[in-house]
Amino acid sequence: MSRHLAQRWLHRARPGWASRALGRAVAAGGRLLAARPEGAPPAPTVVVGGLAFGGAGRTPIVAHLAARAAAAGATVAIVGHGYGGRAVAAPRRVERPEAGRDGDEAAWLRRVLPSGVSVWVGADRGAVVGAAAAAGAERIFVDGGLFDGGCPRSTTVAVVDAAAGRRVAPAGPLRLPLDLLDRADVVWLHRVDAPGARPLDGARVESVLRPRCLVAPSGASLPAAWLSGRRVRALSAIGRPSAFEATLRSLGAELAPGLRRADHHRFGSRELARLPTDLPWITTAKDAERLRGFPAYVLHVEVEVVAGAALVEVLAGVRR
């Protein structure tokens, strides 16, 4: 619960003067400490990361790029840290996805992407990139590690949530200041249609999340419009639960009190057993990886690029 409260606190609308002053000090230190990656990667490698403490929509963007590259015929790998899973000393390929072992993001990527896209996890991103290349990957996408000095890359993509705050912690959700975006090759502004979204100078790609379908506990696929006019409860443990809830409202759902937990929270069986069953529970695809056995409806979304499509094709290796 304390992690959830801290996460919500970072997204507050009006930080105090002390938080703003401390945030400026943290930003100054971040400019000095942010590593500049060095060395050439063993295969074309695109690092997709963000400045914020979670919730920027980075992983769906990685999935979008990887799927596009694979559709064009490339042998593709995704490299992740495996956050939330059991720590691994050596690079490991994800074969049978399990959130408790691989992390929820890696498990979700393995489940939704075609078999031609391999998913790898490990604490040392540079070593994992090397392992993926040695296994035959022709194009590699790294989920996270924007300024990880140990992870070589061909291109750096910085993802910014258009509706999130732009102050450095503890005044806002950023771990590094926005001016460090100058070190990225591409700035990608995501969720540009969300409530409170703001433009960002220098953004070369803009995208939104489009609801694709809803999967019922029975496994049946339903149109997202099934939510229209229904009273439901939202269940999530992501960086910005409010963004997920705004999506449900945009689909016409009426939200009853639900459950929010901190990003990557591991739901316990007793915790879930206490939840009321009078209304349908709706959750995200990432959360569903940690809710095996709980009868929730899962909302699946996909990234739609609304500006900079030609550049996205270049990032995916489809065109030069």
Secondary structure, 3 states (H helix, E strand, C coil): CHHHHHHHHHCCCCCCHHHHHHHHHHHHHHHHHCCCCCCCCCCCEEEEEECECCCCCHHHHHHHHHHHHHHCCCCEEEEECCCCCCCCCCCEECCCCCHHHHCHHHHHHHHHCCCCEEEEECCCHHHHHHHHHHCCCCEEEEECCCCCCCCCCCEEEEEEECCCCCCECCCCCECCCHHHHHHCCEEEEECCCCCCCCCCCCCCEEEEEEEEEEECCCCCEECHHHHCCCEEEEEECCCCHHHHHHHHHHCCCEEEEEEECCCCCCCCHHHHHCCCCCCCEEEEHHHHCCCCCCCCEEEEEEEEEEECHHHHHHHCCCCC
